[in-house]
C-alpha cells in the first residue's frame, strides 16, 4: 500500500471506527451512503441511517456547501448534540471525499493504460 493510500485508510478508520458520541455503525452507514451517492460501484448499501438523518446525510454528500445553520438546528431539535452532528457530518464528508478520490485515481489509471 502506498503512503497516500495508507494515510487515507488511517483517516477512514479513525473517523469511522474511533471513539465518539455516535456509534461507529452510524458513522459507517453515513460514509457508505456518501460513497454510494458519489458513484462508487463497490459501495455497500447503507442500512442503519435513521429517518431523521437521511435527508441531511444526502445533502452533505451531494451539496455540502448548501448546509445551513437551520439544517444543523433541525438535527439539534431532533435530539442530536453538536458533537453528534459534527461526527455525522465528518463521516459523510470523508465517505464522499474518499469515494471521489478512488474514482478519480481509477480514471487516471485507466487513462494511463493500467488495468
C-alpha positions in Angstrom: 0.0 0.0 0.0 1.5 3.4 -0.9 1.9 6.2 1.5 -1.1 8.1 0.5 -3.4 5.1 0.5 -2.1 4.3 4.0 -2.9 7.8 5.2 -6.4 7.7 3.7 -7.1 4.4 5.3 -5.9 5.6 8.7 -8.2 8.7 8.3 -11.1 6.5 7.4 -10.5 4.1 10.3 -10.1 6.9 12.8 -13.3 8.7 11.8 -15.5 5.7 11.2 -14.3 3.3 13.9 -12.8 5.5 16.6 -14.4 6.5 19.8 -17.1 9.2 19.6 -20.5 10.2 20.7 -22.2 8.5 17.8 -22.0 4.7 17.3 -19.4 3.6 14.7 -22.2 1.8 12.9 -24.0 5.1 12.3 -20.8 6.8 11.1 -20.0 3.9 8.8 -23.6 3.9 7.4 -23.3 7.7 6.7 -20.0 7.2 4.9 -21.3 4.2 2.9 -24.3 6.3 1.8 -22.0 9.1 0.7 -19.8 6.7 -1.2 -22.9 5.2 -2.9 -24.1 8.7 -3.9 -20.5 9.6 -5.1 -20.9 6.8 -7.7 -18.6 4.2 -6.1 -19.9 0.9 -7.6 -18.2 -1.0 -4.8 -20.1 0.9 -2.1 -22.2 -1.3 0.0 -25.8 -0.4 0.8 -26.1 1.9 3.8 -28.7 0.5 6.2 -29.0 2.0 9.7 -29.4 5.7 8.9 -32.3 6.9 11.0 -35.1 8.6 9.1 -34.5 12.0 10.7 -30.9 11.9 9.3 -31.4 10.6 5.8 -32.0 14.0 4.1 -29.1 15.6 6.0 -26.7 12.7 5.0 -27.8 13.1 1.4 -27.4 16.8 1.5 -23.9 16.7 3.0 -23.0 14.0 0.4 -24.2 15.9 -2.6 -24.2 19.6 -1.8 -22.4 20.3 1.5 -21.9 23.9 0.5 -25.6 24.4 0.9 -25.9 23.2 4.5 -27.3 26.0 6.7 -27.4 26.7 10.4 -31.1 25.8 10.2 -30.2 22.3 8.9 -28.0 21.8 11.9 -30.6 23.3 14.3 -33.2 20.9 13.0 -30.9 18.0 14.0 -30.3 19.6 17.4 -34.1 19.8 17.9 -34.4 16.2 16.9 -32.1 15.3 19.8 -28.6 15.2 18.3 -25.8 17.0 20.1 -23.4 19.4 18.4 -20.7 16.7 18.7 -23.0 14.1 17.1 -23.9 16.4 14.2 -20.2 17.1 13.7 -19.3 13.4 13.8 -22.0 12.6 11.3 -21.1 15.4 9.0 -17.4 14.5 9.1 -18.2 10.8 8.5 -20.3 11.6 5.4 -17.8 14.1 4.1 -14.9 11.6 4.4 -17.0 8.9 2.8 -17.9 11.1 -0.1 -14.4 12.5 -0.5 -12.6 9.2 -0.4 -15.0 7.7 -2.8 -14.5 10.5 -5.3 -10.7 10.2 -4.8 -10.9 6.5 -5.6 -12.9 7.1 -8.7 -10.5 9.8 -9.9 -7.5 7.6 -9.3 -9.2 4.7 -11.1 -9.9 7.0 -14.1 -6.2 8.1 -14.1 -5.0 4.5 -14.1 -7.4 3.6 -16.9 -6.3 6.7 -18.9 -2.6 5.8 -18.4 -3.2 2.3 -19.7 -3.1 0.4 -16.4 -5.9 -2.1 -15.8 
